Amino acid sequence: MSNLADKTEYRALSIIARMVKEFERLHYLDMTKADDWDACQARNLLQGIIETSGYQVNYDRNSNKPLLKNHKHDLRK
């Protein structure tokens, strides 16, 4: 699936950020309670990968950068 490393590279985090944004499209669709819960859990896990790497998802549609550096705190330190 992936090469294991000490740090997740930016490109991998960028792909994950795009996946997190895709979950937003589910809000307008009908889902069972169980499926909605599972989708929410999956989104939260992906978001956690990004946040533990010191970034946050950039939701600005006018920006080409999928991630923003989280200057508040780096959870890996």
Secondary structure per residue as TSV (DSSP state, phi and psi in degrees):
chain	resnum	aa	ss	phi	psi
A	1	M	-	360.0	-48.1
A	2	S	-	-152.1	165.8
A	3	N	-	-87.3	129.1
A	4	L	-	-79.3	138.0
A	5	A	-	-146.0	170.8
A	6	D	S	-74.7	-24.9
A	7	K	S	-139.0	138.0
A	8	T	-	-77.0	128.1
A	9	E	-	-74.3	156.2
A	10	Y	H	-56.8	-40.7
A	11	R	H	-60.8	-40.5
A	12	A	H	-65.3	-42.4
A	13	L	H	-64.2	-34.8
A	14	S	H	-64.1	-42.3
A	15	I	H	-63.9	-44.2
A	16	I	H	-62.3	-39.0
A	17	A	H	-61.9	-40.7
A	18	R	H	-64.4	-37.3
A	19	M	H	-63.9	-43.2
A	20	V	H	-59.6	-43.1
A	21	K	H	-64.6	-33.1
A	22	E	H	-64.3	-30.9
A	23	F	H	-61.6	-26.8
A	24	E	G	-60.7	-28.9
A	25	R	G	-69.2	-16.4
A	26	L	G	-73.7	-19.0
A	27	H	G	-61.6	-24.9
A	28	Y	G	-97.3	3.6
A	29	L	S	-113.8	152.6
A	30	D	-	-79.2	131.8
A	31	M	-	-142.2	153.2
A	32	T	-	-69.3	161.5
A	33	K	H	-59.9	-42.2
A	34	A	H	-66.1	-42.2
A	35	D	H	-67.0	-39.3
A	36	D	H	-62.1	-42.6
A	37	W	H	-62.8	-45.9
A	38	D	H	-62.2	-42.6
A	39	A	H	-63.6	-39.9
A	40	C	H	-64.5	-42.3
A	41	Q	H	-61.6	-44.1
A	42	A	H	-62.3	-44.7
A	43	R	H	-61.5	-43.5
A	44	N	H	-64.0	-38.1
A	45	L	H	-63.9	-44.6
A	46	L	H	-64.7	-42.5
A	47	Q	H	-60.1	-38.5
A	48	G	H	-63.4	-37.5
A	49	I	H	-60.5	-44.3
A	50	I	H	-64.9	-46.3
A	51	E	H	-68.0	-37.6
A	52	T	H	-70.1	-17.9
A	53	S	T	-88.6	1.7
A	54	G	T	88.7	21.1
A	55	Y	E	-126.5	171.5
A	56	Q	E	-139.2	155.7
A	57	V	E	-70.9	135.0
A	58	N	-	-93.8	112.0
A	59	Y	-	-93.3	4.0
A	60	D	-	-71.1	114.1
A	61	R	T	-69.0	-19.0
A	62	N	T	-87.7	0.1
A	63	S	-	-108.7	143.6
A	64	N	S	-88.3	-9.1
A	65	K	-	-86.3	119.2
A	66	P	S	-75.6	-17.7
A	67	L	E	-128.5	151.3
A	68	L	E	-121.4	138.9
A	69	K	E	-66.7	129.1
A	70	N	-	-86.5	104.1
A	71	H	-	-84.6	-7.9
A	72	K	S	-67.4	-47.8
A	73	H	-	-165.5	150.0
A	74	D	-	-111.5	112.1
A	75	L	T	-71.0	-13.3
A	76	R	T	-83.5	-11.6
A	77	K	-	-86.8	360.0
